[in-house]
Amino acid sequence: MSSGWKFEVIQKTIDEADNQLSVSMLCEIAGVSRSGYYRWIKAADVREKREKKDREDFELVLKAYNQRGYSKGARGIYMCMVHWDPPVVMNVKKIRRLMDKYGLVCPIRKANPYRRMAKALKTSNVADNLLKRGFTEYGPRRVLLTDITYIPYNGIFAYLSTVLDAYTRQILSYVLSDSLEVDFVLETVEKLVRDHGVELTKETLIHSDQGCHYTSASFIQLVNDKELRQSMSRKGNCWDNAPQESFFGHMKDEIDVSECKKYRDVKAIVDDWMEYYNSERYQWQLAKLSPDEYYGYITTGVYPLKGIINEREEEHKFPKTN
């Protein structure tokens, strides 16, 4: 531990009007050297300049932390700043140091009591697990993950259905509903095909758990009609749909619906966060880009941060796809 705080105590003691102790005596009591204390005194200007620079840099960290109203960890702050115009490049270790120094706390993932839907109804309409956790082996628009989550507010629930591209982490389609009727899950697939159908192929997998919505005759028929392949996780195994589970966890950490009284209030917050997530929520494993930027990068080969951050070229080679 640094002796700086001891030197500060010695200095404050010496400055007191009723102090009768010498520097040598105070240093001996504190267990520090007198020469060390005098070096600390001489370095006052350096410390003041360093403190001023830290405060200035922390203002940038705080600005990034609060950007779009969603708090972030050190990596999220780093990626946010390098996307500014002009970009700001700050070492992640320095960001963590400043966050610790000034008490800026990264949100901690909370246990989600609504993580899973009700147990799947007993049914024979269960598809094979074709995916087998090969989330990023086939390229964009080849593995689509879908699920439903509860969003509690004002003593009731809203229900969110999403489709996530496992490769780019983009949310390609989502529907918020005030009811658990199967229709909103069907609407999610309809929106997916309407907005991204040209990018899908007959090899595209749509992977879910064994929830009753996904084993329903209407969902199975819709998937077949849209010429998609259906895949399901093993029963009770959340790891088979891990990226989708992780997405819901991060979303619930970052949105705040505690003050919402009406369904439309929740919808406004979800709509804003979804737009933020796809376009501005940068992810370290996506070459420090947002999901939309990453999709543009792997389809065009143009890296948006080229020349801004120093990265080895091999870190930006496209992942292998089949």
N, C-alpha and C positions, 0 to 999 in steps of 0.2 A: 504493500500500500504506500502511496506517496506521502512524503513528510510535509507536504505543503500546508496541510491544515495545522500541523504543529507550529510551523513558522508563523502562520497567521495568529495563532493564540499567543505566541511569544511577542509578536509585534503589538497586539492589542494590549497585552499586559504592560509592556514598556510604556505605552502611550497613556496609561492611566495615571492620574495625578498622584495617587497615594502609593504607587509602586516603589518598593525599596529593594527589589531584586535586580541584580546585574544581568547582562546578556549571558555571561558565562554560566551563572547559576540557573537561569531559566533553561538554557540549552541542556545542561546536565540533568535537570529534572525531567525534561521532555525526551531525553535520550537521543538528542541530535547533536551534530557538531556545530561549533560556532562558525567555522568557515562556511559550512553549508548554509547557515542562516544568512550570512552576509552575501553569499552568491545569490540567494533567493531575493534579497533586498535589491541587489543590482539588476536583477532580471525583471523588475516590476514593469518596465516599459514594454518588454517583450510579451509578458503575460497579458498586459492590457490590450496590446495589438491582437494577440491570439484570441482573447475573449471577444473583442469587437468583431473579428472575422467569423468566429463561431456563431455569434448572434446573427450576423448577416446571412450566413449559410443556413442557419436554422430557420430563418424566415422563408427561404426557398423550400426547405424541407416541409415546413408547415403548410405552405401554399399547395404543394403537391399532395400532401396528406389529405387536405380538405377539398381537392379539386372534384368538381361535380357532386360534392356532398357525401362522397363515400370514402371512409378511412382506408388506409393501406399500410402494409408492412414495408420494410426497408427496400425490398426488391421492387415492389409496386411503385414506391416513390422514385426510385432510380429510373424505371422505365417511363414513368410519367414525365420526368424532367427532360429526358433525352428526346421526347417527342415535342417539346416546346419549340416555339419559333421566336428568337433563336434558341437552340437546344442548350441545356445545362447538363454537363457531365460531372457527376460527383461520385466518388468511390462508395460502394455499398457499405464497407466497414466504417467510413466516416459518417454516413447517414445513420447507421446503428449507434455510433458513439454519440452523435448529437441528440438522437431520440432518447437515449439513456440519460444524457446529461441534463436535458431539459424536461424529462418526465413525459415524453410523448409515447403513449403505449399503443402497440399494435393490437387490434382486436383478436381475442382468442376464440377459436372455434368452440361453440357451445354444443352440448349434447342436444340432439333434436328428438323430442318425444314423439314427433309425428313423422319420423323418418320413413316408415313403411306404411303402406295402406293396410286395410283389413286383410286377413289371410285370404288367399285365393280360394274361390269356390271349387269344390270337387268337380272336375270336368275331365273329359277325355280329349278336349281340344287344346292340347299342349304341343307346341312346336319343338323340334329338336334344338339343342344349343349349337347352332352352326358356327357361331362366332368364336366360342372358346377363348375369349379374352384377347383375340387378335385385333385390338382396337385400332392400331395404326399401321397394320401390315399391307393395306390395300389401296391407300391413297384417299383423296377427298371424294365425298359423295358415294362412298362404297359401303361404309358402316354407319348407320344412323341409330342412335340410342334414344329410346323414349320411355317416359315414366310420368307419374303423377305425384304431386306433393300437396300437403295441406298448408295453408297460410292462415293461422289463427288471428282474429281481430275482433274486438268489441264483443267477446263471448261467443262468436260464431266462426265459421270458416269460409275462406275462398279456396278454390281448387285450381291448381295450375298443371296443365299438360304441356310438355315440351318435346321437341325433336332436336337432338344435338348431333352434329357431325363429329364422330369420334376422332377424326384426323385433324381437322382444323379447329375444333372446339367451338365452332359457330352454333348459335341457336338458329336453326333454319325455319322453325315454325313453333308458335306457342299460342295457347288459348287459355284465358282465365275464365273460370265459371263460378257461379254461386251454387251450383248443383253438381252432384256426382253422377248424374245420368250419363250414359255412354256416349251421347251425342257430341260432347265437347272433345272427346278423344278422337272421334271420327273427323270432326272439323279440323283438328290439328293435322291429320294426314291429308285432308283435302287442301288445306292451305300450303302444306309442304309441296304437293304436286303442282299446285297452281303457280307457286313462286319459283320452284326449283326443278320442275319436272324435266326440263330440257337437259339438266345436268345428271339426272339419274339414269341407271341402266337396269337391265334385267338381272344383273349380278348384285345390285344394291340390296344390302340386308337392312331390315328394320328390326332392331333387337329390343326386347322388353323383359319384364319379369312375368310371372305367371298370374298376374292379377286378373280379376274377373273381366275387366274391360278388354284385355288383350286376348282372352280366350273366348270372348263372345262371338257368336256367328256373324254379327254385323261387321266387327272389326276384321275378322279373318277374310270375309268376302271382299271387303274394301281393299285390303292389301293385295289380294289376288287380282282384283279388277285393275289395280294400278300397276300390276306386273312387278311387284316387289317380292323379295324373299323374306319370310318371317322366321325369326330366331328368338328363342327364349332362354333366360337364365335358368339354372337349376333351381328347384324350389328352395326358398329360404337362403339363397346364396347371393348376398348383395355385391360381392366382389365381381360377379359376372357382369355387372353393369356399373362398375366403379366410377368411371368418368361422369356419368349422369348423377350418381349419388353425390359425388364431390361438388358438382355444379350447384345442386340444390343447397348443399351445406354452406358454400360460399355466399350464395344469394341471401340466405336467411341471416347470415352474419352481418350483411351489409345494408339490407333494407330495414327500415323502421316503420312498422304499421301500427305501433302502439297507440297512436293518437287517432287512428282511422275510425270513423263511426259508420261510414257507408261503404258499400261495395265499390262504388265509383272512385272513392278515395284510394282504396287498395289498388285498383286497376291503374290509376294514374302513376302510382309509385312503381308498380311492376313494369309498366310500359317504359317509363324513363330509365329504369335500371337495365332492362333488356337492350335498349339502344346504347346505353353506356357500356354494357358488357361486350357487345359485338364490336363496337367501334373504338372504345377508349380504355377498356380494362386489359392492360397489357399483361402478358404471361411469359415468364422466364423460359419455359420449355417451348414456347412458340417463337424462338429467336428474338425475344423481348418485344414482340409485336402484339397487337390486338388480334382476335380471331379473324376479323375481316381483312386486316392488313396481311395476316399470314396467308390467307387464301389467295390474295392478290400476289403475294411474293412467290408462292409455289406454282402459280399458274403463269406468271410472267417472267420470273427470274430476276425481277428488280427488287433489291433490298432497300426499303425506305430509309434505314438508318446508316447506309453506307457512307463512310467518311465522317460520321459523327462519333461513333464509339469504336474503340480498337478491339477487334475480335479476329481470331485466326480464321482464315478463309474456310477451312474445313468445317467450322462450326455453322456455316451457312450453306453447306451443300444440302441438296434436297434429300430427305430421308428416302431410303429405298422403298419402292412400291412394287407390288406384283402386277 
